[in-house]
């Protein structure tokens, strides 16, 4: 029979555990610092210029942008001139998000085990989502630009594929958390699989689907702007040209236009998402 520990023994055991925890924490922090400073030293030796020398010039480029902006007489006109490029970026993100969301819905329904899907389809759909989600939009766009040329089409396809994988994962998790009682009731009345999905699943999941799709649309606008740097068109390509020429007034105009666009879309989509999640959306 085990003898119960006294208060003093418990306190001693607790103090020993606390000391070991502090020792492990100190060892981990020490090893992390050694790796960090060792890696920094190696990277510093490999760089063409020193980090600390470059850090002293960190604010030179922003100050040049500000000076060029105040010196420009037609700065507001420049902002308006770049509006078509911003609209192209929004269109790229919108089309990529729309088609990606449709693909995500198909993959989500095929990868949810609780919806009566053929078991063999589930792992295939999940691996497809893993593959499309594994590669960043930039990598996909570079590969597609090599095949299709420097047009907005590679950017749209890259955004669409990555969106399908990312949203498909979220949509499938929404599917797996639905209330199965409506499905069981429809199945008891002899409803087909499509009818069960239409009347038993979609009314439950569509608000969350729309909310996630709007959130992804905001992300895709930023991604589409970045893809322009590799020749996919839109405002990113204008950024690349302006930075290459060192045109500070144009760079600030592009920054302002992109910032205002993201803020406006973020506010609109956030309001819509709140309404959807709040239950104001009703299935027609």
Secondary structure, DSSP 8 states (H G I E B T S, - for coil): ------HHHHHHHHHHHHHHHHHHHHHHHHHHHHHHHHHHHHHHHHSSS-HHHHHTTHHHHHHHHHHHHHH-SSHHHHHHHTHHHHHHHHHHHHHHHHHHHHHHHHHHHHH-GGGT--HHHHHHHHHHHHHHHHS-HHHHHHHHHHHH-SSHHHHHHHHHHHHHHHHHHHHHHHHTTS-SHHHHHHHHTT--HHHHIIIIIHHHHHHHHHHHHHHHHHHHHHHHHHHGGGT--SHHHHHHHHHHHT-HHHHHHHHHHHHHHHHHHHHHHHHHHHHHHTT-----
